[in-house]
Amino acid sequence: MQATPTDTGLQAGYELRFRALSAGIQSCSFPCDADGHVDLDALSERSRNAYFFARIVIGHELATPEVHRLPTVLTSPASAAPSERNTRAAVTT
């Protein structure tokens, strides 16, 4: 179960990860700040309920959460150019 930045409308650079303690349990993660604070108001109702559940089962089903920095994906201008050319071609035909 994972709340993604698109679910919440956030462009988070960090996520709070709850690792499963056994094989039958699913890990989960939520967007947060560098200190591990999750903006509950930005979460969808489903994600907020999953976050509350994860907090309740710490030590039983899930490990203590850890803050992880998300990798930054950079797009180069060269990779964007072909799609722009394709778009222009589609418009002119």
Secondary structure by P-SEA (a helix, b strand, c coil): cccccccccccccbbbbbbbcccccccbbbbbccccccccccccaaaaaaaaaaaaacccccccbbbbbcbbbbbccccaaaaaaaaaaaaac
